[in-house]
Amino acid sequence: MTAKIGVITFPGTLDDVDAQRAVRLAGAEAVSLWHADTDLKGVDAVVVPGGFSYGDYLRSGAISALAPVMQSVIDRARQGMPTLGICNGFQILTEAGLLEGALTRNKGLHFHCVDTHLEVVNNNTAWTTEFEAGDKIYVPAKHGEGRFQASKETIEKLEGEGQVVFRYTDNFNGSLNDIAGVTDETGRIVGLMPHPEHAIETLTGPSTDGLGLFVSAINAITASV
């Protein structure tokens, strides 16, 4: 079977086409999903991509989290569907209550557009089995509100239960504990601020390291069939 991975488009989404391309290069069928629809078209997994959905009004991701498509995603994700939020998608997943913590303005209030090395902390999620714990992956990051914040109790929980998935090696945005990405308790839902979909070919990105997330998801899908 060919895995089907849906990629959502909201008003203001910028990276949906890039995410679809990453899905195809990994070997799955990319399915376009529209924010105003509730039909997930039979997909096996979903990517909530980056951009500035709804212009980041109210808070980044706050409006998109209430979109019709997200109600379907929330239901399926809670049933175990692999779900990945990238940058604005990570913000949307936290606003939707699928992931803990919040993404706030960067340290110094600066927008950063950099290539950064991330350390893989948890390689047992649906999106990271292609890596080894301790691997460094080189991917782009571009955001103004990517500083991961949470209560002391939540940070202790995330660290204690292995829910930190990626850490910054440079922590340019001031995230607590250098956290760049987290997962839920099941390991099926993952969010990260940097952009693996921009690191799938050396012609267009700094490396091919990001492709591993999408291959991992395909493996998770086929393993559950």
C-alpha positions as CSV (number, residue, x, y, z in Angstrom):
1,M,0.0,0.0,0.0
2,T,1.0,3.6,-0.6
3,A,0.7,5.7,2.5
4,K,-1.5,8.9,2.2
5,I,-0.3,11.9,4.1
6,G,-2.5,15.0,4.2
7,V,-1.1,18.5,4.2
8,I,-3.4,21.3,5.3
9,T,-3.7,24.8,3.7
10,F,-5.0,27.7,5.8
11,P,-5.3,31.3,4.6
12,G,-1.7,32.5,5.1
13,T,0.0,29.1,4.9
14,L,3.3,29.3,3.1
15,D,4.9,25.9,3.3
16,D,2.2,23.5,2.3
17,V,3.6,22.9,-1.2
18,D,7.0,22.2,0.3
19,A,5.5,19.8,2.8
20,Q,3.7,18.0,0.0
21,R,6.9,17.7,-2.0
22,A,8.7,16.2,1.1
23,V,5.9,13.7,1.4
24,R,6.2,12.6,-2.2
25,L,10.0,12.4,-2.0
26,A,9.7,10.2,1.0
27,G,7.5,7.8,-1.0
28,A,4.0,8.6,0.1
29,E,1.0,10.2,-1.7
30,A,0.5,13.8,-0.7
31,V,-3.1,14.8,-0.2
32,S,-4.1,18.5,-0.1
33,L,-6.6,19.3,2.7
34,W,-8.5,22.6,2.9
35,H,-9.0,24.5,6.2
36,A,-12.7,24.9,5.7
37,D,-13.4,21.2,5.0
38,T,-14.0,18.5,7.5
39,D,-13.2,15.6,5.2
40,L,-9.7,14.2,5.7
41,K,-10.0,12.2,2.5
42,G,-8.9,8.9,4.0
43,V,-5.4,10.0,4.8
44,D,-3.2,8.0,7.1
45,A,-1.3,10.9,8.7
46,V,-1.5,14.7,8.6
47,V,1.1,17.5,8.4
48,V,0.1,20.9,9.7
49,P,2.6,23.1,7.9
50,G,4.2,26.5,8.5
51,G,3.3,30.0,7.5
52,F,1.3,32.8,9.0
53,S,-2.2,31.3,9.1
54,Y,-4.8,34.1,9.5
55,G,-2.0,36.6,9.7
56,D,-1.1,35.4,13.2
57,Y,-4.0,37.4,14.5
58,L,-4.9,37.1,18.2
59,R,-2.1,34.6,18.7
60,S,-0.1,32.5,16.3
61,G,-2.3,29.5,15.5
62,A,-5.2,30.5,17.6
63,I,-7.8,31.0,14.8
64,S,-6.6,28.0,12.8
65,A,-7.0,25.7,15.8
66,L,-10.7,26.3,15.5
67,A,-10.9,25.6,11.7
68,P,-13.3,22.8,10.6
69,V,-10.4,20.7,9.3
70,M,-8.7,20.8,12.7
71,Q,-11.8,19.4,14.4
72,S,-11.4,16.3,12.3
73,V,-7.6,16.3,12.8
74,I,-8.1,16.5,16.6
75,D,-10.5,13.6,16.6
76,R,-8.2,11.4,14.4
77,A,-5.0,12.4,16.2
78,R,-6.5,11.4,19.5
79,Q,-7.3,8.0,18.0
80,G,-3.6,7.6,17.1
81,M,-3.2,9.1,13.6
82,P,0.4,10.4,13.2
83,T,0.2,14.2,13.1
84,L,3.1,16.6,12.6
85,G,3.0,20.3,13.2
86,I,5.8,22.4,11.7
87,C,6.5,26.0,12.9
88,N,3.0,27.6,12.6
89,G,1.7,24.1,12.6
90,F,3.4,23.5,16.0
91,Q,1.7,26.6,17.3
92,I,-1.7,25.3,16.0
93,L,-1.2,22.0,17.7
94,T,-0.5,23.7,21.1
95,E,-3.5,26.0,20.6
96,A,-5.7,22.9,19.8
97,G,-4.6,21.2,23.0
98,L,-2.9,18.3,21.2
99,L,0.6,19.3,22.5
100,E,1.6,20.9,25.8
101,G,3.4,24.2,26.1
102,A,3.2,27.5,24.1
103,L,5.3,29.3,21.5
104,T,5.9,32.9,22.4
105,R,7.9,35.8,21.0
106,N,11.6,35.1,20.5
107,K,14.2,36.3,23.0
108,G,15.0,39.9,22.0
109,L,11.8,40.0,20.0
110,H,13.7,39.3,16.8
111,F,12.6,37.3,13.8
112,H,15.2,34.7,13.0
113,C,15.9,33.0,9.7
114,V,18.8,30.6,10.2
115,D,20.0,27.1,9.4
116,T,20.4,25.3,12.7
117,H,21.5,21.9,14.1
118,L,18.9,20.1,16.2
119,E,19.7,17.2,18.5
120,V,17.4,14.3,18.3
121,V,16.4,13.5,21.8
122,N,13.5,11.0,21.3
123,N,13.7,8.7,18.3
124,N,10.8,6.5,19.3
125,T,8.0,8.7,17.9
126,A,6.1,8.1,14.7
127,W,8.1,10.9,13.1
128,T,11.7,10.1,14.3
129,T,12.4,6.4,14.0
130,E,14.8,7.0,11.1
131,F,17.2,8.7,13.5
132,E,19.3,7.7,16.5
133,A,19.0,9.5,19.8
134,G,21.8,12.0,19.9
135,D,21.9,12.5,16.1
136,K,22.3,16.1,14.9
137,I,20.1,17.2,12.0
138,Y,20.7,20.4,10.0
139,V,17.5,22.2,9.1
140,P,16.3,25.8,8.4
141,A,14.3,27.8,11.0
142,K,12.3,30.9,10.3
143,H,10.1,32.4,13.0
144,G,9.4,35.3,15.3
145,E,7.3,33.4,17.9
146,G,9.1,30.1,18.5
147,R,10.3,30.4,22.0
148,F,9.0,27.3,23.8
149,Q,7.4,28.1,27.2
150,A,5.6,26.0,29.8
151,S,5.1,25.8,33.5
152,K,7.8,24.3,35.6
153,E,5.5,21.3,36.2
154,T,4.9,20.8,32.5
155,I,8.6,21.1,31.7
156,E,9.4,18.5,34.4
157,K,6.7,16.2,32.9
158,L,8.0,16.6,29.3
159,E,11.5,15.9,30.4
160,G,10.7,13.1,32.8
161,E,8.4,11.2,30.4
162,G,10.6,11.5,27.3
163,Q,8.4,13.9,25.5
164,V,11.1,16.3,24.3
165,V,11.9,15.3,20.8
166,F,14.3,17.9,19.5
167,R,16.6,20.4,21.2
168,Y,18.4,23.4,19.7
169,T,22.2,23.3,19.8
170,D,22.3,27.1,19.6
171,N,18.9,28.1,21.2
172,F,18.8,31.3,19.3
173,N,15.2,32.0,20.4
174,G,15.5,31.4,24.1
175,S,13.3,28.3,24.4
176,L,13.2,26.8,27.9
177,N,15.6,23.8,28.2
178,D,16.6,24.4,24.5
179,I,13.3,22.7,23.5
180,A,12.7,22.8,19.7
181,G,10.1,20.0,19.5
182,V,7.9,17.9,21.7
183,T,5.5,14.9,21.4
184,D,2.3,13.9,23.2
185,E,2.3,10.9,25.5
186,T,1.7,8.4,22.7
187,G,4.5,9.5,20.4
188,R,2.1,9.9,17.5
189,I,1.8,13.7,17.6
190,V,4.9,15.8,17.2
191,G,5.5,19.5,16.8
192,L,8.7,21.4,16.1
193,M,9.6,24.9,15.1
194,P,12.3,24.4,12.5
195,H,11.4,23.2,9.0
196,P,12.4,19.6,8.0
197,E,10.4,20.0,4.7
198,H,13.1,22.6,3.6
199,A,15.9,20.1,4.2
200,I,15.1,17.3,1.8
201,E,17.5,18.0,-1.1
202,T,20.8,19.7,-1.1
203,L,19.8,21.7,-4.2
204,T,17.2,23.6,-2.2
205,G,18.2,23.2,1.4
206,P,21.2,22.8,3.7
207,S,20.9,19.0,3.9
208,T,18.6,16.1,3.3
209,D,18.2,15.4,7.1
210,G,14.6,16.5,7.2
211,L,13.5,13.7,4.9
212,G,13.9,11.3,7.8
213,L,10.8,12.6,9.6
214,F,8.6,11.8,6.6
215,V,10.1,8.4,6.0
216,S,9.6,7.6,9.7
217,A,5.9,8.5,9.3
218,I,5.5,6.2,6.4
219,N,7.1,3.4,8.4
220,A,4.7,4.0,11.3
221,I,1.7,3.9,8.9
222,T,2.7,0.7,7.2
223,A,3.7,-1.0,10.5
224,S,0.1,-0.4,11.8
225,V,-1.6,-1.9,8.8
